[in-house]
């Protein structure tokens, strides 16, 4: 999971670099779509691991994943359909939101998995 967390942060940084470099709308949308797909895969992987090990906090964790993904999808939809969207605040929100999720919410299942020899 930690490797996937690194990839998520790299994807956010790639979006930031594309914005700084003045990449076009199409490239930004492409990178955001890639980020969304990897986020979906990562969330699914986490949830499967928690489900397989009987983690008691799965429902709450899944609900947080749905909330985060809904926010990202809403922003992507607005961007793809030409609505004004300020990307810098969005990228800061993604970065800070994922860091908070990794450092706080994900830490709740780490000890559980370690006790079961998973990580």
C-alpha positions as CSV (number, residue, x, y, z in Angstrom):
1,X,0.0,0.0,0.0
2,X,2.9,2.4,0.8
3,X,4.2,2.0,-2.8
4,X,0.7,2.9,-4.1
5,X,0.6,5.9,-1.8
6,X,3.9,7.1,-3.4
7,X,2.4,6.7,-6.9
8,X,-0.6,8.7,-5.9
9,X,1.5,11.5,-4.6
10,X,3.7,11.3,-7.7
11,X,0.5,11.6,-9.9
12,X,-0.5,14.7,-8.0
13,X,3.0,16.2,-8.5
14,X,2.8,15.4,-12.2
15,X,-0.5,17.3,-12.4
16,X,1.2,20.2,-10.6
17,X,4.1,20.2,-13.0
18,X,1.9,20.1,-16.0
19,X,0.0,23.1,-14.7
20,X,3.3,25.0,-14.0
21,X,4.6,24.2,-17.5
22,X,1.4,25.5,-19.0
23,X,0.2,22.2,-20.4
24,X,-3.0,22.4,-22.3
25,X,-6.5,21.5,-21.1
26,X,-6.4,18.1,-22.9
27,X,-3.2,17.1,-21.1
28,X,-4.4,18.2,-17.7
29,X,-7.7,16.2,-18.2
30,X,-5.6,13.2,-19.3
31,X,-3.5,13.3,-16.2
32,X,-6.5,13.8,-14.0
33,X,-8.2,10.8,-15.5
34,X,-5.1,8.7,-14.9
35,X,-5.0,9.9,-11.3
36,X,-8.7,9.0,-10.9
37,X,-8.2,5.5,-12.3
38,X,-5.2,4.8,-10.0
39,X,-7.1,6.2,-7.0
40,X,-10.0,3.8,-7.7
41,X,-7.5,0.9,-8.0
42,X,-5.8,1.9,-4.8
43,X,-9.0,2.3,-2.8
44,X,-10.2,-1.1,-4.1
45,X,-6.9,-2.7,-3.1
46,X,-7.1,-1.3,0.4
47,X,-10.7,-2.3,0.8
48,X,-10.0,-5.8,-0.4
49,X,-7.2,-6.2,2.0
50,X,-9.3,-5.0,4.9
51,X,-12.2,-7.2,3.9
52,X,-10.0,-10.3,3.6
53,X,-8.5,-9.7,7.1
54,X,-11.8,-8.8,8.7
55,X,-10.9,-5.2,9.6
56,X,-13.7,-3.8,11.8
57,X,-13.3,-0.2,10.4
58,X,-13.9,-1.2,6.8
59,X,-17.3,0.5,6.4
60,X,-16.0,3.8,7.7
61,X,-12.9,3.6,5.6
62,X,-14.9,2.7,2.5
63,X,-17.2,5.7,3.2
64,X,-14.1,8.0,3.4
65,X,-12.9,6.6,0.1
66,X,-16.2,7.3,-1.6
67,X,-16.3,10.8,-0.2
68,X,-12.8,11.5,-1.5
69,X,-13.4,10.0,-4.9
70,X,-16.7,11.9,-5.3
71,X,-14.9,15.2,-4.7
72,X,-12.2,14.3,-7.3
73,X,-14.8,13.2,-9.8
74,X,-16.8,16.3,-9.4
75,X,-13.8,18.5,-10.0
76,X,-12.8,16.4,-13.1
77,X,-16.3,16.7,-14.5
78,X,-16.3,20.4,-14.1
79,X,-12.9,20.7,-15.7
80,X,-13.8,18.4,-18.6
81,X,-16.9,20.3,-19.4
82,X,-15.3,23.6,-19.5
83,X,-16.4,25.1,-16.2
84,X,-14.0,27.4,-14.5
85,X,-11.9,25.5,-12.1
86,X,-9.0,26.8,-10.3
87,X,-6.4,24.0,-10.5
88,X,-3.9,25.2,-8.0
89,X,-6.3,25.1,-5.1
90,X,-7.6,21.7,-6.3
91,X,-4.1,20.3,-6.4
92,X,-3.4,21.6,-2.9
93,X,-6.6,20.1,-1.7
94,X,-5.7,16.7,-3.4
95,X,-2.2,16.8,-1.9
96,X,-3.3,17.7,1.6
97,X,-6.3,15.4,1.5
98,X,-4.3,12.4,0.5
99,X,-1.5,13.2,3.0
100,X,-4.1,13.5,5.8
101,X,-5.8,10.2,4.7
102,X,-2.5,8.3,4.5
103,X,-1.1,9.7,7.8
104,X,-4.3,9.4,9.8
105,X,-7.0,7.3,8.4
106,X,-4.8,4.6,6.8
107,X,-2.7,4.3,10.0
108,X,-5.8,2.8,11.6
109,X,-5.5,-0.4,9.7
110,X,-1.6,-0.7,9.6
111,X,-1.3,-2.3,13.0
112,X,-4.2,-4.6,12.2
113,X,-2.4,-5.9,9.1
114,X,1.0,-6.2,10.8
115,X,-0.5,-8.3,13.5
116,X,-1.7,-10.7,10.8
117,X,1.7,-10.7,9.0
118,X,0.4,-8.8,6.0
119,X,2.9,-5.9,6.1
